[in-house]
Amino acid sequence: LPAVFSGGATFIAFGDISEMLYQAGDQFLVITQQVAKNGETLPQGDTATINGQPAALNTGLSGRYEQSSLGELEASGVITAGEDSQSGTVEGIDPNVAPALAAFDYTDAARLTFFIGNTRVEILSNLDVEELIKIAESLTPAQ
C-alpha cells in the first residue's frame, strides 16, 4: 500500500463480506471482498486487466461512503489494525464495543472490480488509477 496509509486501517467482517478502510487526510482506499455468487459477472465499466484477469473500472465517481451498519456488525466486532514498518499488528478486537463508523463524501474517485478465484474484490479510492491497479495486483483473498 502507499506509505500515506501506513497509519493502519479499520477492518469489518460480517458473513462472507470483509471490508478494509484506509484513510489519510482527504485520501481514502476501501477494499471490499466477498464470495462471488454463481454466475456473477463484472459490473458495467471500462475494461481493465488485473494479473491477466478481466476487471471493470469506473472513474469520475462522486458519492457518500458509509461504513456498514451497526446491525451487521453486532455479531462480528471490529478490528483496528495499526501497521509499523515491519508488519501489521492487531491493536484490539472487542465484539461488545460499537465502533465509530466512518462516513464521508467523495469526488473524483474510481472503483475497480475484479475476481480472484471465487472472491469478488471491489476497490473504491480517490488515488490514481495506476496506483489502484498496483494495489489490486498485490491482493490475495481474505481467508
Secondary structure, DSSP 4 states (H G I P E B T S, - for coil): --GGGTT-EEEEEETTEEEEEEEETTEEEEEEEEEPPTT--PPSSEEEEETTEEEEEEEEEEEEEEPPPHHHHTTT-EEEEEE-SS-EEEEEE-TTS-----EEEEEEEEEEEEEETTEEEEEEESS-HHHHHHHHHT-----
